Amino acid sequence: MSVQPKANVLLVDDTEENLVALEAILEPLDENMIRAKSGEEALRTLLVRDVAVILLDVQMPGLDGFETAALIKQREKTRSIPIIFLTAISKEEQHVFRGYSSGAVDYLTKPFEPDVLRSKVSVFIELHRKNAQLRLQGELLREHDRAQAIRESEARYRALADAMPQIVWTAGPDGKATYYNQRWFEYTGLEPGPPQGDEWIRVVHPDDLGPTIERRRATLQTGEVFEVEYRFKAADGSYRWHLGRAVPLRNRSGEIDFWVGTATDIDAQKRTEQSQDFLLRAGLELTRSLDYRRTLQAVAQLAVPEIADWCAIDLLEDEGTIRSLALAHADPAKVTFGRELQERYPTSADDDRGVARVIRTGEPELVTEIPDEYLVAAAADELQLDLLRELGLKSYMCVPLPTRDRVVGAITFVAAESGRRYEHRDLLLAEELARRAGTAIENAQLYHQVEERAQAARVLAAIGDGVVLIDAGGVIRLWNTAAEAITGVRREAVLGRRAANALPGLHENLQRIPVTSSGNPASAQTVPIEIGDRELWLSISGVGYEDGIVYAFRDLTEERALEQIRQELVATVSHELRTPLAAIYGSAVTLRREDLALEPSLQNKLLEVIHEESSRLADIVNDLLLASQLDAGSLIVNIVHCDAVELARGVVDAARTHLPDGVMLELEEPKDQLPPVAADEGQLRQVLANLVDNAVKYSPGGGDVRITLEPVEGHLRFAVADRGLGIPASEQRRIFEKFYRVDPDMAGGIGGTGLGLYICRELVRRVDGRIWVEANDRRGSVFYVEIPFAHQATGARPREQAAARA
């Protein structure tokens, strides 16, 4: 008999005492022990030595055991070496899980039994020797003998796999299963027998099946390690989370011979993660609003299908009845069915089980598996029993909704088609959710109580009128938000101070306001008040009561300014209308005089005056009508592709026919051809004509008026520059307001209704453009208009749509 060579056993530990102890434990095996005091040294040893098994310490400086194992498994030559993790510290479940995920075959925690360790190591040494023998025999024996040896080796592997607590399986290169270990049949309840190849599809949860198949297809194509989390259906119909992992085993040519896979039960860890995540999201829902009825409905929807197939929330009303607040299911049709069932069989507060009992006693109820006897006892009649059976209820739990001093309702979770079975840990999750919901209800109720007490103060703060309370000593005790907004004086600056010192201007006028007694209507007076550098017109009334006087005031400053604008408009329009009317009337009267023999040239001159002044009168009326259309939103904007250069030429040519002496009008056309702009051609012509007319009109001393066109970032920019009177910087933003004129008194002899630039601004806005004015080198002004280039189909667009974009 030939002497078996000693197998190499690699001992990796950074502590000398541990290495000595391991050698002492394994000395009876009479094998060759190789030491390594770090992960790096172990990797170097594996480069030159053939090792049967590795005993690897988890906690090491530098490369720890997990990292060392990962590097070992990455190398083709060392990938199949069994690794047994040894640790005295990392005993938590996640560390154990990480060890197996790193490729370990076992994970032992210290102290461990020497006999157990020797037994495990001897198994892998024997396995190593058998593999070596198989490799040797493979070179010497014929194909039949090699196949027989492989079958025997597989039998040994399968015997080892059957002894493992994990589900183990193998599959061919095409992914079809070729073997399941005994744990698979014990867990799934399937009858042992030759694999058909796709049995696992029948036990994967429907929600996880699609992603799992897609991931498996990808790994079969790439040869990567297959890893996925899915739920497996157990023999009792429940589902548990597993970590599925499969690695390919390749032949010498690099092709995949077969796959070896495992499924590790991680249900406890996964359920804990899901519970924490669910509670976090449920907590967020409960804090989104103080309307607890709405938030509880959102929580019920959130619970389906994560922790229940059905979720119902019932609240106890003040009169002692129980009302259903929410009912949730993933299928809307089933929700409708459930509500009809609730209406047909409403919950009675006197019921001795279910929601009523939980609310009455404050004790939760858990039914892990609902037997038919439970349904028979719960049903009021045969019809309800049939309906309950139709729902396919499997498991149930109901928990109270507690506040500090009472139970205000209950939350019910029911498992049906998902096949889940509620356990005590699920009940703990439900109770924690109910506690948070009860806190949210209590907080909302407390808030509403405080809200009711503060309702008067909020109304006072929200009203548009300013309110100030001055006590009998002349000290300001109340200064609401509207008072701050109207006067610009902050509450902190006046509260607790005497009104005569804090607001001398307002206090002086308040002294003259007649004060009525509480309950009698107060008469308001409008007075001007100076606060800082502002003049406000306030309508003030005062009501006296035993502790002081409450003054209410309303800001009429804008109304007075608007009234002044109206008066000026009437005067302006009257003046603007009177001038052409007087000229028309005078010319018409002259033409009708029979006692005068008018020469033909004079008649033509008078007719020309009537024509020109009529046109001027029509322009004024048209501006007023157009401004009215813009305000009413009835103006139609017909956007087309416009040739801006040709349009500008037309405007300039028309303006040159009636230029006053001393004014030169020039158009600078761009050298390159410009694309068309998207605008209403007639309205864009009106804008340019108005700007050119203003430039000429506000150049009474003559000068050049220059129009230029240039592309700027997807827009065409028109610039109309003059050397006229110019516009003060303080007025540049206001000139586009309706009825606003730089020279309201027409001291410069320049008339107008103040509508032209307002109309220009509104027409430009309605084609997504913009308009503004700048000074022209300290003399005159430059008006800029930017219109977008055409980039889409044209069509008529009502004023309302365009205004929404303005």
C-alpha positions in Angstrom: 0.0 0.0 0.0 1.3 3.4 -1.0 1.8 6.0 1.7 -0.5 9.0 1.4 1.3 12.3 1.2 0.5 14.7 4.0 -2.0 17.3 3.1 -1.3 21.0 3.6 -3.6 22.8 6.1 -3.2 26.6 6.1 -3.7 28.3 9.5 -4.2 32.0 9.2 -4.2 34.0 12.5 -2.4 37.1 13.6 -2.0 35.8 17.1 0.8 33.3 17.8 -1.1 31.7 20.7 -4.0 30.9 18.5 -1.8 29.3 15.8 -0.1 27.1 18.5 -3.5 26.1 19.8 -4.8 25.2 16.3 -1.7 23.1 15.7 -2.2 21.3 18.9 -5.8 20.6 18.1 -5.1 19.3 14.6 -1.8 17.4 15.6 -3.7 14.0 15.8 -4.5 14.3 12.1 -0.8 14.1 11.3 -1.0 16.6 8.4 1.3 19.4 7.3 0.4 22.6 9.1 1.3 25.9 7.4 1.2 29.1 9.4 0.3 32.6 8.1 0.1 35.6 10.5 -1.8 37.9 8.1 -4.1 37.8 5.0 -1.2 39.0 2.8 1.0 36.2 4.0 -1.7 33.7 3.4 -2.2 34.9 -0.2 1.5 34.6 -0.9 1.5 31.1 0.5 -1.3 30.1 -1.8 0.7 31.2 -4.8 3.3 28.4 -4.2 1.6 25.8 -2.1 -1.3 23.4 -2.7 -3.6 23.6 0.3 -6.4 21.2 1.2 -8.3 23.5 3.6 -7.9 27.0 5.1 -8.7 27.9 8.7 -9.1 31.7 8.6 -9.4 34.1 11.5 -12.0 36.8 10.9 -10.5 39.7 12.9 -7.0 40.6 11.6 -5.3 43.9 11.1 -4.8 44.9 7.5 -6.8 42.4 5.4 -9.4 40.9 7.6 -10.8 37.4 7.1 -13.7 38.5 4.9 -11.5 40.4 2.5 -8.8 37.7 2.4 -11.5 35.1 1.6 -12.9 37.3 -1.2 -9.4 37.6 -2.8 -8.9 33.8 -2.5 -12.2 33.1 -4.3 -11.3 35.5 -7.1 -8.3 33.4 -8.1 -9.1 30.5 -10.4 -6.5 28.2 -8.8 -7.7 28.8 -5.2 -11.4 29.3 -5.7 -12.4 25.8 -4.7 -10.3 25.6 -1.5 -12.7 25.1 1.4 -12.5 28.0 4.0 -13.6 27.6 7.6 -13.9 31.0 9.4 -12.9 31.1 13.1 -13.9 33.9 15.3 -14.5 34.8 18.9 -15.9 38.3 18.3 -18.0 38.5 15.1 -20.9 36.3 16.2 -23.8 38.5 15.0 -26.0 37.1 12.3 -24.9 39.7 9.8 -21.2 38.6 10.2 -22.2 35.0 9.8 -24.2 35.8 6.7 -21.2 37.8 5.4 -18.9 34.9 6.0 -21.0 32.5 3.9 -21.5 35.2 1.3 -17.6 35.5 1.1 -17.5 31.8 0.1 -16.9 30.0 3.4 -18.1 26.5 3.8 -18.4 26.8 7.6 -18.3 29.6 10.3 -17.2 28.5 13.8 -17.3 30.7 16.8 -14.8 30.3 19.7 -14.7 28.4 21.9 -15.4 25.4 19.7 -15.1 21.7 20.3 -11.6 20.3 19.2 -13.2 17.1 18.0 -15.7 19.0 15.9 -13.0 21.1 14.3 -10.8 18.0 13.7 -13.8 16.2 12.2 -14.6 19.0 9.8 -10.9 19.5 8.8 -10.5 15.8 8.2 -13.5 15.7 6.0 -12.1 18.4 3.7 -8.6 16.8 3.8 -10.2 13.5 2.8 -12.2 15.4 0.1 -9.0 17.0 -1.1 -7.2 13.7 -1.3 -10.2 12.1 -3.1 -10.2 15.0 -5.6 -6.4 14.5 -6.1 -7.0 10.8 -6.6 -9.8 11.5 -9.1 -7.5 13.8 -11.0 -4.8 11.1 -11.0 -7.2 8.4 -12.0 -8.6 10.6 -14.7 -5.2 10.5 -16.4 -4.8 6.8 -16.1 -8.3 5.2 -16.4 -10.5 4.9 -19.3 -13.6 7.1 -19.9 -15.8 4.6 -18.2 -13.7 4.5 -15.1 -13.4 8.2 -15.0 -17.2 8.6 -15.3 -17.7 6.1 -12.5 -15.2 8.0 -10.3 -17.0 11.3 -11.0 -20.3 9.7 -10.1 -18.9 8.5 -6.8 -17.5 11.9 -6.2 -20.9 13.5 -6.9 -22.5 11.1 -4.5 -20.1 12.2 -1.8 -20.8 15.8 -2.6 -24.6 15.2 -2.6 -24.3 13.4 0.7 -22.5 16.4 2.1 -25.1 18.7 0.6 -28.0 16.7 2.1 -26.4 17.2 5.5 -26.4 21.0 5.1 -29.2 23.1 6.6 -29.3 25.2 3.4 -31.1 24.5 0.2 -28.4 23.3 -2.3 -28.9 22.6 -6.0 -26.9 22.1 -9.2 -27.8 23.0 -12.7 -26.4 22.4 -16.2 -24.8 25.0 -18.4 -28.3 25.9 -19.6 -29.6 26.6 -16.1 -31.9 23.6 -15.9 -31.7 22.1 -12.4 -30.1 18.7 -12.2 -30.1 18.1 -8.4 -31.8 19.3 -5.3 -30.6 18.4 -1.8 -32.9 16.9 0.9 -33.5 20.3 2.5 -35.2 21.4 -0.7 -37.8 18.7 -0.5 -38.3 19.2 3.2 -38.9 22.9 2.8 -41.1 22.9 -0.3 -43.0 19.7 0.4 -42.4 18.5 -3.1 -42.1 14.7 -3.7 -38.5 13.6 -4.0 -37.6 12.5 -7.5 -35.5 13.3 -10.6 -35.5 17.0 -11.3 -37.5 18.3 -14.2 -35.3 21.4 -14.4 -37.7 24.3 -13.5 -39.4 23.2 -10.3 -38.0 26.3 -8.6 -40.3 28.5 -10.7 -43.3 27.1 -9.0 -42.2 28.0 -5.5 -40.9 31.6 -6.2 -43.3 34.3 -5.1 -45.1 35.8 -8.2 -43.8 39.3 -7.5 -40.2 38.0 -7.4 -40.4 35.6 -10.3 -39.9 38.2 -13.1 -36.8 39.8 -11.7 -35.3 36.4 -10.8 -35.8 35.0 -14.2 -34.3 38.1 -15.8 -31.3 38.0 -13.5 -30.8 34.3 -14.2 -30.9 34.8 -17.9 -28.3 37.5 -17.6 -25.9 35.3 -15.6 -26.3 32.4 -18.0 -25.2 34.7 -20.8 -22.3 36.3 -19.0 -21.2 33.5 -16.7 -21.3 35.9 -13.7 -22.2 34.7 -10.2 -26.0 34.6 -9.8 -27.3 36.3 -6.6 -30.8 37.5 -5.8 -33.2 37.8 -2.9 -36.5 36.1 -3.4 -39.4 34.5 -1.5 -39.8 30.7 -1.5 -43.1 29.1 -0.8 -42.9 26.6 2.0 -44.9 23.4 2.3 -47.5 25.1 4.6 -48.2 27.8 1.9 -46.2 30.6 3.6 -43.4 32.5 1.9 -40.0 33.1 3.4 -37.1 35.3 2.1 -34.0 33.5 0.9 -30.7 34.7 -0.5 -30.1 32.7 -3.7 -26.6 32.3 -4.9 -25.1 30.2 -7.7 -21.5 30.0 -9.0 -20.3 28.5 -12.2 -17.8 25.6 -12.2 -15.7 25.6 -15.4 -13.5 23.0 -17.1 -10.0 23.5 -18.2 -11.0 25.2 -21.4 -13.0 27.8 -19.4 -16.4 26.6 -20.4 -19.1 26.1 -17.7 -19.6 22.5 -16.8 -22.4 23.1 -14.3 -23.7 25.5 -11.6 -23.7 25.0 -7.9 -26.3 27.1 -6.0 -27.6 27.6 -2.5 -30.6 29.3 -1.0 -30.1 30.7 2.5 -33.0 31.6 4.7 -32.8 35.4 5.5 -36.4 35.9 6.3 -35.9 37.2 9.8 -33.3 39.8 8.6 -35.4 40.8 5.6 -38.6 41.1 7.6 -36.8 43.3 10.2 -35.5 45.6 7.4 -38.9 45.8 5.8 -40.5 46.5 9.2 -38.1 49.3 9.9 -38.6 50.8 6.4 -42.4 50.5 6.7 -42.5 52.2 10.0 -40.3 55.0 8.7 -42.5 55.6 5.7 -45.7 55.3 7.8 -44.3 57.8 10.3 -43.7 60.2 7.4 -47.3 59.8 6.3 -48.6 60.4 9.8 -46.7 63.7 10.0 -47.6 65.0 6.6 -50.9 66.5 7.8 -52.8 67.3 10.9 -55.9 65.8 9.2 -55.4 62.4 10.9 -58.3 60.8 9.0 -56.5 61.5 5.7 -53.1 60.3 7.0 -54.7 57.1 8.4 -56.2 56.4 5.0 -52.7 56.9 3.5 -51.2 54.5 6.1 -53.8 51.8 5.2 -52.9 52.1 1.5 -49.2 51.9 2.5 -49.8 48.7 4.4 -51.1 46.9 1.3 -49.5 44.8 0.0 -46.3 45.2 2.1 -47.6 43.7 5.4 -51.2 42.8 4.6 -53.5 41.9 1.7 -56.3 43.8 3.5 -56.0 46.7 5.9 -59.0 48.3 7.7 -59.1 51.2 10.1 -62.1 51.7 12.4 -62.6 54.7 14.7 -64.8 55.0 17.8 -67.3 57.9 17.4 -68.3 60.1 20.3 -71.7 58.5 20.6 -70.1 55.1 21.0 -70.6 53.7 17.5 -67.8 52.2 15.4 -67.2 53.7 12.0 -65.0 52.4 9.2 -62.5 55.0 8.2 -60.4 53.2 5.6 -60.4 49.9 3.8 -57.5 49.0 1.4 -56.7 46.2 -1.0 -54.5 46.1 -4.1 -57.5 45.2 -6.2 -60.1 48.1 -6.4 -62.8 45.6 -7.2 -62.2 43.7 -4.0 -62.2 47.0 -2.1 -65.7 47.7 -3.5 -66.7 44.1 -2.5 -65.3 44.7 1.0 -67.2 47.9 1.5 -70.4 46.3 0.4 -69.8 43.6 3.0 -69.1 46.2 5.7 -72.4 48.0 4.8 -74.3 44.8 4.9 -72.8 43.7 8.2 -71.7 46.8 10.1 -69.5 46.4 13.2 -71.4 46.5 16.4 -69.9 47.9 19.5 -71.3 44.9 21.5 -69.5 42.2 19.4 -67.4 39.9 21.6 -64.5 39.5 19.1 -62.7 41.4 16.4 -62.6 45.2 16.2 -65.3 45.8 18.9 -63.5 43.6 21.5 -60.1 45.1 20.7 -61.4 48.6 21.2 -63.4 47.7 24.3 -60.5 45.8 26.0 -57.5 47.5 24.5 -56.0 44.1 24.0 -54.7 43.0 20.5 -56.0 39.9 18.7 -53.8 37.5 16.7 -55.0 34.5 14.7 -52.0 32.9 13.0 -54.1 30.6 10.8 -57.8 31.2 10.4 -59.7 27.9 10.6 -63.1 27.5 9.2 -64.5 27.3 12.7 -63.4 30.8 13.3 -65.3 32.1 10.3 -68.4 30.1 11.3 -68.3 31.8 14.8 -67.7 35.2 13.3 -70.4 35.1 10.6 -73.9 36.5 11.4 -75.6 34.1 8.9 -74.9 31.7 6.1 -74.6 34.4 3.5 -71.9 36.3 5.4 -70.1 33.0 6.0 -70.0 32.3 2.3 -68.7 35.9 1.6 -66.0 35.5 4.2 -64.9 32.2 2.7 -64.9 33.8 -0.8 -62.3 36.3 0.5 -59.9 33.4 1.2 -58.7 34.7 4.6 -55.6 33.0 5.9 -54.3 35.0 8.9 -55.5 38.0 10.9 -54.4 40.5 13.6 -56.2 43.5 15.1 -54.5 46.1 17.3 -56.0 49.0 19.3 -55.3 52.6 18.4 -54.3 54.1 21.8 -54.0 57.6 23.1 -52.9 58.6 26.6 -56.3 58.1 28.2 -58.3 55.8 25.9 -58.5 53.6 22.9 -59.9 55.6 19.9 -60.1 52.8 17.3 -58.4 49.7 15.9 -56.3 48.7 12.9 -56.9 45.3 11.3 -54.5 43.4 9.0 -55.6 40.4 7.1 -53.6 38.0 5.0 -55.3 36.2 2.1 -54.0 35.5 -1.4 -50.3 36.3 -0.4 -50.3 33.2 1.8 -48.4 34.9 4.6 -48.9 33.8 8.2 -48.8 36.4 10.9 -46.5 35.7 13.9 -45.8 37.4 17.2 -43.2 39.7 15.6 -45.7 40.8 13.1 -48.1 41.7 15.9 -45.3 43.8 17.5 -44.9 45.7 14.3 -48.6 46.3 14.1 -48.7 47.5 17.7 -45.8 49.9 17.1 -47.6 51.3 14.0 -50.8 51.7 16.1 -49.0 53.6 18.8 -47.6 56.0 16.3 -51.0 56.4 14.7 -52.5 57.0 18.1 -49.9 59.7 18.9 -50.7 61.3 15.6 -54.4 61.3 16.4 -53.8 62.8 19.8 -51.5 65.5 18.5 -54.0 66.4 15.9 -56.8 66.7 18.5 -54.6 68.8 20.8 -53.7 71.0 17.8 -57.3 71.5 16.9 -58.1 72.4 20.5 -55.4 75.0 20.5 -56.5 76.1 17.0 -60.0 76.7 18.2 -58.7 78.9 21.0 -56.5 80.9 18.6 -59.0 81.1 15.8 -60.1 84.7 16.6 -56.4 85.8 16.7 -55.7 84.1 13.3 -58.7 85.7 11.8 -57.6 89.0 13.1 -54.1 88.5 11.7 -55.5 87.3 8.3 -57.9 90.1 7.6 -56.9 92.8 5.1 -57.6 95.7 7.4 -55.0 96.9 9.8 -56.0 96.7 13.5 -54.3 98.4 16.4 -55.3 98.2 20.0 -54.3 101.1 22.3 -55.0 100.6 26.0 -56.2 103.2 28.4 -52.6 104.3 29.0 -51.9 105.0 25.4 -49.8 101.9 24.9 -50.0 99.8 21.8 -51.1 96.2 22.7 -52.1 94.8 19.3 -50.6 95.4 15.9 -51.7 92.8 13.4 -50.1 91.6 10.2 -52.2 93.8 7.9 -51.1 96.8 10.0 -47.4 95.8 9.3 -48.1 95.4 5.6 -49.9 98.7 5.2 -47.6 100.9 7.2 -44.3 99.0 6.8 -43.8 99.2 10.6 -42.9 95.9 12.2 -44.8 94.6 15.2 -41.7 94.5 17.4 -41.1 98.2 16.8 -44.4 99.3 18.3 -45.8 96.6 20.7 -45.5 97.7 24.4 -44.7 101.3 23.4 -46.7 104.4 23.8 -48.4 105.3 20.5 -47.4 109.0 20.8 -43.7 107.9 20.7 -43.8 104.9 18.4 -46.1 106.4 15.7 -46.5 110.1 16.3 -48.0 110.8 12.8 -50.6 108.1 13.2 -51.4 108.9 16.8 -52.0 112.5 16.0 -54.7 111.6 13.5 -56.2 108.9 15.7 -56.9 111.5 18.3 -59.3 113.2 15.8 -61.1 110.0 14.8 -64.6 109.8 16.5 -64.8 106.7 18.7 -68.1 104.8 19.0 -69.0 102.4 21.8 -68.7 98.6 21.4 -71.6 97.1 19.4 -72.3 100.3 17.5 -71.3 100.7 13.9 -68.2 102.9 13.6 -68.0 105.7 11.1 -64.8 105.8 9.1 -62.8 108.9 8.1 -60.1 109.1 5.4 -57.0 111.0 6.4 -53.5 111.4 5.1 -50.7 110.1 7.3 -47.0 110.4 7.0 -45.0 107.4 8.1 -41.3 107.8 7.5 -40.9 109.1 3.9 -44.3 107.7 2.8 -47.7 109.3 2.6 -50.6 107.0 3.1 -54.3 107.7 2.8 -56.0 105.6 5.5 -59.7 105.1 6.1 -59.9 104.8 10.0 -62.7 103.9 12.4 -62.5 103.4 16.1 -64.4 101.4 18.7 -64.0 101.9 22.4 -64.2 99.3 25.1 -63.4 99.2 28.8 -59.7 98.6 28.4 -59.0 101.0 25.5 -59.8 101.6 21.9 -59.5 99.4 18.8 -58.8 101.2 15.6 -59.3 99.5 12.2 -57.9 101.1 9.1 -57.8 100.4 5.4 -55.2 101.5 2.9 -56.8 103.8 0.2 -53.5 105.1 -1.2 -53.7 103.1 -4.4 -57.4 103.8 -4.8 -56.7 107.5 -4.5 -53.8 107.2 -6.9 -56.0 105.3 -9.3 -58.7 107.9 -9.0 -56.2 110.5 -9.8 -55.1 108.6 -12.8 -58.7 108.3 -13.9 -59.2 112.0 -13.5 -56.0 112.6 -15.5 -57.1 110.1 -18.1 -60.5 111.8 -18.5 -58.7 115.2 -18.9 -56.1 113.7 -21.3 -58.6 111.8 -23.4 -60.9 114.8 -23.4 -58.0 117.0 -24.6 -56.8 114.4 -27.1 -60.4 114.0 -28.5 -61.2 117.7 -28.3 -58.3 118.8 -30.5 -59.1 116.6 -33.6 -62.8 117.2 -33.1 -62.3 120.9 -33.1 -60.2 120.8 -36.2 -62.8 118.5 -38.0 -65.6 120.7 -36.8 -63.9 123.9 -37.9 -63.0 122.6 -41.3 -66.5 121.2 -41.9 -68.1 124.5 -40.9 -65.8 126.4 -43.2 -66.6 124.1 -46.1 -70.4 124.5 -45.5 -70.3 128.3 -45.5 -72.3 129.5 -48.5 -71.1 133.1 -48.2 -67.5 132.1 -48.9 -66.1 131.2 -52.3 -63.3 128.8 -51.4 -60.5 128.2 -53.8 -60.0 124.5 -54.8 -56.6 124.4 -53.1 -58.1 125.6 -49.8 -61.0 123.1 -50.1 -58.5 120.3 -50.5 -56.5 121.6 -47.6 -59.6 121.6 -45.4 -60.6 118.1 -46.5 -57.0 117.0 -45.8 -57.3 118.4 -42.3 -60.6 116.5 -41.8 -59.0 113.3 -43.1 -55.9 113.6 -40.9 -57.8 114.5 -37.8 -60.3 111.8 -38.4 -57.5 109.3 -38.7 -56.0 110.6 -35.4 -59.4 110.4 -33.7 -59.7 106.8 -35.0 -56.3 105.9 -33.7 -57.2 107.2 -30.2 -60.4 105.2 -30.2 -58.6 102.1 -31.6 -56.0 102.3 -28.8 -58.8 102.5 -26.2 -60.6 99.5 -27.7 -57.4 97.5 -28.0 -56.5 98.2 -24.4 -60.0 97.1 -23.4 -59.5 93.8 -25.4 -56.1 93.2 -23.7 -57.7 93.7 -20.3 -60.6 91.4 -21.1 -58.4 88.7 -22.6 -60.4 88.6 -25.9 -57.6 89.6 -28.3 -56.7 86.9 -30.8 -53.0 86.4 -31.5 -52.4 84.7 -34.9 -48.8 83.6 -34.9 -47.2 83.1 -38.3 -43.7 83.1 -39.8 -42.9 86.8 -40.4 -40.1 88.4 -42.5 -38.9 90.9 -39.9 -36.7 92.8 -42.3 -39.4 93.3 -44.8 -41.8 94.3 -42.1 -39.3 96.9 -40.7 -38.8 98.3 -44.2 -42.6 98.8 -44.5 -42.8 100.6 -41.2 -39.9 102.9 -42.0 -41.2 103.7 -45.5 -44.6 104.6 -44.1 -43.1 106.8 -41.3 -40.9 108.7 -43.9 -44.0 110.0 -45.7 -44.8 112.4 -42.8 -41.5 113.0 -41.0 -41.2 116.5 -39.5 -38.3 118.8 -40.6 -35.0 118.0 -39.0 -35.6 114.3 -38.3 -33.7 111.6 -40.2 -35.0 108.0 -40.1 -32.6 105.2 -40.9 -32.9 101.4 -41.1 -29.7 99.3 -40.6 -30.4 96.0 -42.2 -28.3 92.9 -41.1 -25.7 91.7 -43.6 -26.7 88.0 -43.2 -30.2 86.7 -44.0 -32.3 86.3 -40.9 -34.7 83.4 -40.3 -38.4 84.4 -39.9 -39.8 85.3 -36.4 -42.9 83.8 -34.8 -45.4 86.7 -34.3 -48.7 88.2 -35.3 -47.6 90.2 -38.3 -50.1 93.0 -37.9 -49.5 93.4 -34.2 -45.7 93.3 -34.6 -46.0 96.1 -37.3 -48.2 98.1 -34.8 -45.5 97.7 -32.1 -42.7 98.9 -34.4 -44.8 101.7 -35.8 -45.7 102.9 -32.4 -42.0 102.9 -31.2 -40.9 104.8 -34.4 -43.7 107.3 -34.0 -42.7 107.9 -30.3 -39.1 108.3 -31.3 -40.0 110.9 -33.9 -42.5 112.6 -31.6 -40.1 112.9 -28.7 -37.4 114.4 -30.9 -38.9 117.9 -31.2 -35.4 119.4 -31.8 -34.8 117.0 -34.7 -32.1 114.4 -34.9 -31.5 110.8 -36.1 -33.9 108.0 -35.4 -32.1 104.6 -36.1 -33.7 101.2 -36.3 -31.4 98.1 -36.2 -32.0 94.4 -36.3 -29.7 91.7 -34.9 -30.0 88.0 -33.8 -29.6 87.4 -30.0 -29.8 83.8 -28.5 -32.7 82.5 -30.5 -34.5 85.9 -30.7 -34.5 88.8 -33.1 -33.8 92.1 -31.4 -35.2 95.3 -32.8 -33.6 98.5 -31.5 -35.2 101.9 -32.0 -32.8 104.7 -31.0 -33.4 108.4 -30.9 -31.6 111.6 -29.8 -34.6 113.3 -28.4 -35.8 114.3 -24.9 -34.9 111.0 -23.3 -36.6 109.3 -20.3 -35.4 109.7 -16.7 -34.1 106.5 -15.1 -36.7 106.7 -12.4 -39.5 106.6 -15.1 -38.1 103.9 -17.3 -40.1 101.1 -15.6 -43.3 103.0 -15.3 -43.7 104.2 -18.9 -45.1 100.8 -19.9 -48.0 101.2 -17.4 -51.4 101.9 -18.7 -52.3 105.7 -19.0 -48.8 106.7 -17.8 -47.1 109.6 -19.6 -43.7 111.1 -18.9 -45.1 114.6 -19.6 -48.6 114.3 -17.9 -49.2 118.0 -18.1 -48.1 118.2 -21.8 -45.7 121.0 -20.8 -43.4 120.0 -23.7 -46.3 120.1 -26.1 -46.3 116.3 -26.6 -49.7 114.8 -26.2 -51.0 111.2 -26.0 -53.3 108.9 -24.1 -50.5 107.0 -22.3 -51.7 103.7 -23.9 -49.2 103.2 -26.7 -46.3 101.6 -24.7 -48.7 99.7 -22.6 -50.2 98.1 -25.8 -46.7 97.5 -27.1 -45.7 95.6 -23.9 -48.8 93.4 -23.9 -48.6 92.6 -27.6 -44.9 91.6 -27.2 -45.7 89.4 -24.2 -48.3 87.5 -26.1 -45.7 86.1 -28.5 -43.2 85.2 -25.8 -41.1 88.3 -26.4 -39.9 91.2 -24.2 -39.6 94.9 -24.4 -37.5 97.5 -22.4 -35.9 100.9 -22.7 -32.4 102.2 -21.9 -30.7 105.6 -22.1 -29.0 106.4 -25.4 -25.6 107.7 -24.2 -27.1 110.4 -22.0 -29.2 111.8 -24.8 -32.4 110.2 -26.1 -33.6 106.7 -25.6 -33.3 103.2 -27.1 -36.3 100.9 -27.1 -35.5 97.2 -27.5 -37.9 94.5 -28.6 -37.0 90.8 -28.7 -39.1 88.3 -30.7 -38.4 84.6 -30.9 -37.4 83.0 -34.2 -40.0 80.6 -35.6 -39.3 77.0 -34.6 -42.7 75.3 -34.8 -46.0 75.2 -36.7 -48.1 78.4 -36.5 -51.7 78.8 -35.6 -54.2 81.1 -34.0 -53.8 81.4 -30.2 -56.3 83.1 -28.0 -55.3 85.8 -25.7 -55.9 83.6 -22.6 -53.3 81.0 -23.6 -50.8 83.6 -24.5 -51.3 85.5 -21.3 -50.7 82.3 -19.3 -47.2 82.3 -20.8 -46.6 86.0 -20.3 
